[in-house]
Amino acid sequence: MDEDMLADQKRLVALLESEGWEVTDLELSAYDSPWADEDDPEASVTITARRAYDGDREDEAGGSDDSQFRLK
């Protein structure tokens, strides 16, 4: 696996973690593109992360969060 790919993966994880996410799973797949005539490999990254949200938090407008998607 290319060192640049691993460095990019670490940067992506660091970015998520700096925003308060906890990375729980990560998969990096390196491959040669079947559609390109170039010899440069490509990579795809699948990241699973979680983050807890405070259900009692009020929004920026000062009101409560009455989202139709929130379970009460």
HUGIHU-V504232 format. One record per residue. N is the residue number from 0. RES is the residue in one small letter. OMEGA is omega in degrees with one decimal (NA if undefined). D_LAST is the distance of its C-alpha to the last C-alpha in Angstrom with 2 decimals. Layout:
n,res,omega,d_last
N,RES,OMEGA,D_LAST
N,RES,OMEGA,D_LAST
This chain:
n,res,omega,d_last
0,m,-176.9,46.62
1,d,179.9,47.40
2,e,177.8,46.84
3,d,178.3,45.55
4,m,179.4,42.76
5,l,177.7,41.74
6,a,177.2,41.90
7,d,178.3,39.66
8,q,179.6,37.14
9,k,178.2,37.17
10,r,178.4,36.70
11,l,178.6,33.63
12,v,179.7,32.06
13,a,178.4,33.06
14,l,178.9,31.53
15,l,-179.0,28.11
16,e,178.1,28.31
17,s,178.0,29.45
18,e,175.5,26.27
19,g,179.0,24.10
20,w,173.7,23.65
21,e,179.2,24.68
22,v,-176.9,26.93
23,t,179.3,26.52
24,d,-179.1,29.03
25,l,177.0,31.78
26,e,176.8,34.45
27,l,179.2,37.46
28,s,176.8,39.75
29,a,-177.0,43.19
30,y,171.3,45.39
31,d,-177.0,48.25
32,s,176.7,47.25
33,p,-177.2,48.81
34,w,-177.4,48.88
35,a,178.7,50.66
36,d,-177.5,54.29
37,e,178.0,53.64
38,d,-178.4,53.86
39,d,177.8,50.90
40,p,175.9,47.98
41,e,178.7,44.42
42,a,170.2,41.17
43,s,-178.4,37.56
44,v,173.8,34.76
45,t,-177.1,31.48
46,i,172.2,29.04
47,t,-178.3,25.78
48,a,177.9,23.80
49,r,-179.3,20.44
50,r,177.6,18.77
51,a,176.4,15.86
52,y,179.9,13.91
53,d,-177.8,12.84
54,g,-179.0,9.21
55,d,-177.4,10.72
56,r,175.9,13.60
57,e,-178.4,14.90
58,d,-175.3,16.69
59,e,-178.3,20.49
60,a,177.5,20.81
61,g,179.2,19.38
62,g,178.3,16.32
63,s,-179.8,12.64
64,d,-179.6,10.91
65,d,-178.1,9.65
66,s,177.1,10.00
67,q,-178.7,9.72
68,f,-178.4,9.46
69,r,175.8,6.36
70,l,179.9,3.77
71,k,NA,0.00
